Amino acid sequence: MIALAASDSAHADTYRVRDYTPGVLGEDGSSWAKAFNTIQEALDRAEAHDGDDIIFVARSAPGTAWKPGLTIGAWGALPSGQPLPVQFSTFTIKPGVLSGHVNLRGGFAYDANGGADDWLATNPPTVLSGDLDGNDVAPTGFATVAALGINGLNAYHVVSVLDVDDNTVIDDFVIERGNVAQQPAPENMVDQRGGGGVLLTSTAQGPPGGLFTPGIAQPVIQNCTIQLNAGRRGGGFLATRTKPAASAEEPLPTVKLRNCTVRANLGLEYGGGIRVENGGIDVADSLIVDNTAQTYGGGAYVTAIPDTLPPVAQRASAKFVHCTIANNVSGASGAGIYWCNLTTRTSSIILDSSIIALNGSGPSDQTSQFSGEYVTATISHCAFPITFASSHIYSSEIFDVQDPYFDHADINTPVLNRTYHVHPCSPIRDRGEPIAANLPLDGKDVNHNDITMELLPDRIFIARILDSDSVIGARTDIGALEHTDTRCLGDANVDGIVDAADLALLLGAWNSPPQSTSPPPCDIAYATNPPTACLCVDWDRDGLIGATDLAVLLGAWGNLCAPWNPQLPGNMMQSGGEESEEAIEPEMTPTDLAWLFDFSSTDELAEWLGTLTPEARLEVLSMLGGS
């Protein structure tokens, strides 16, 4: 258990919210016994306060979710004087008086009853749902256009965040089932009709006669899942402002997402998961997966709007560090990420230590993963398909990866159950940022351990920089997830023992020296799906299977370790567990074999074997039980 402290501000208050029948003590949020019965009550109290307040929100009763109350949100009263439709129900987060701030934290037990303010990483997050009448089709939500007309009455925006800065933290919530895609033509409201899950904007009015907002909310959103929402432009998440900047040097307002999942959201136009307009977004250690846009930017869409800004201020920016952006779909290019209308001089797109793969109808095409207009992306330590010469700035290593070999993330796995861990042989392991000083810090304490100067952990709180695949030199894994499961050197089929079955896989993949000028068949960029067995025997990662790899296997002969679990994805390497159980007991060890041929080590033996014909090599190694 981790005790959460409120802000150090002298005027800070802590409020609690839980779903229960109010008692007779008077609910003021000061304890779990006197907790508020609705989230909006606590938000309204914090808005009226001048301190940096914190609100603890328990889960609702099992099988239920918190539903927003009828609040005006970002738009003020309708000019027509008509009653506000129930779809305007939203959780509204605003600054307190005198620029006070709010920390909204979920994940507390639903039956919190007056004990300490303890938060457990194992607690499920608190669910905020826009399904007002409780009839959405579970679990698909708005993941498809067909669902829009059958799910019934839904809030336009589940959460509306207005005017706040980065001292406001939204932590540990599932935000789902908002639907602004079917909102009528706007009446004194933001015209983009996006952000079914989360809308970040400003309450201030824009130019005379216009509908535009001059500011943008800049909270830190962490440990949150934004899923099953729909919008026209930005199905899950929309950060928007439409304001002429004073100069090209004006700092861009920037929203931070830390350790979040944005999945299964739908955009009827531009931006399925995330859309950012005329501002910036900084995303780290997050999954952006399985989102759909009808046009561009299935995962994320970053834009400046040219009709409303002078060219000098026509800019927006995005940074993705240790993110997994996969299985997103769009009707055109940039199914993973798309950016447009940005001026080269003042905008930036940065991709670092991220997987951008399997997006779009052409998952082997780089433009299906990320593309845009004018601005050049700066890319380092990333894994994605590289299919043509590009003007992008490759500032450090990049890896030509068509398929990272995710576990349980294919079409046969329900969307909400997809893990996006990768197979132990995936080449994205230990290929990310190798320098700790270049990694983001956990500035808002995502893992609630009261340490804000440590490195930001991965999506599920595993520490970064782990050596998980026995490759010399510990580095981070590319993507949102660090992997702690290890495999033995030489264990090609990851069944937990280095034996004849592994030797058979290596010999079957032998291709050194290469027989032609074609790309090495073990290169991840050209591997098949299911992947070729050589991906698990290329120990030196040079794309060739030869004497060096054989030396590793022979030197590790007989090693025992825990077999990898779960099952290999896509029936990878059919010659796995069963064959290893039936392997012939070797007549001698590799050391014995080296001695027999008068070599001082198995490395020397392997080097010599590499010079033999395949037939001669097989004959010698058959003495170990190989085939």
Secondary structure as UniProt FT lines:
FT   STRAND          2..3
FT   TURN            10..11
FT   STRAND          14..17
FT   TURN            33..34
FT   HELIX           39..47
FT   STRAND          53..58
FT   TURN            62..63
FT   TURN            73..74
FT   TURN            79..80
FT   HELIX           86..88
FT   STRAND          91..93
FT   HELIX           97..99
FT   STRAND          102..108
FT   TURN            110..111
FT   STRAND          118..119
FT   TURN            121..122
FT   STRAND          126..129
FT   TURN            132..133
FT   TURN            138..142
FT   HELIX           145..149
FT   STRAND          159..162
FT   TURN            166..167
FT   STRAND          169..171
FT   STRAND          173..176
FT   TURN            181..182
FT   TURN            191..192
FT   STRAND          198..201
FT   TURN            208..209
FT   STRAND          220..222
FT   STRAND          225..227
FT   STRAND          230..231
FT   STRAND          237..240
FT   TURN            248..249
FT   STRAND          254..258
FT   STRAND          261..263
FT   STRAND          266..267
FT   STRAND          274..277
FT   STRAND          280..284
FT   STRAND          287..289
FT   STRAND          292..293
FT   STRAND          300..303
FT   TURN            306..308
FT   HELIX           311..313
FT   STRAND          317..321
FT   STRAND          324..326
FT   STRAND          329..330
FT   STRAND          337..340
FT   TURN            344..346
FT   STRAND          348..352
FT   STRAND          355..357
FT   TURN            363..364
FT   HELIX           366..369
FT   STRAND          370..372
FT   STRAND          377..380
FT   STRAND          382..384
FT   STRAND          393..394
FT   STRAND          398..400
FT   STRAND          406..407
FT   TURN            411..412
FT   HELIX           415..417
FT   STRAND          421..422
FT   TURN            424..425
FT   TURN            427..430
FT   HELIX           436..438
FT   TURN            443..444
FT   TURN            446..447
FT   TURN            459..460
FT   TURN            489..490
FT   TURN            492..493
FT   HELIX           500..508
FT   TURN            521..522
FT   HELIX           524..526
FT   HELIX           533..536
FT   TURN            539..540
FT   HELIX           547..555
FT   TURN            556..558
FT   HELIX           569..571
FT   TURN            574..575
FT   HELIX           577..581
FT   HELIX           590..596
FT   TURN            597..598
FT   HELIX           602..609
FT   TURN            610..611
FT   HELIX           614..621
FT   HELIX           622..624
//
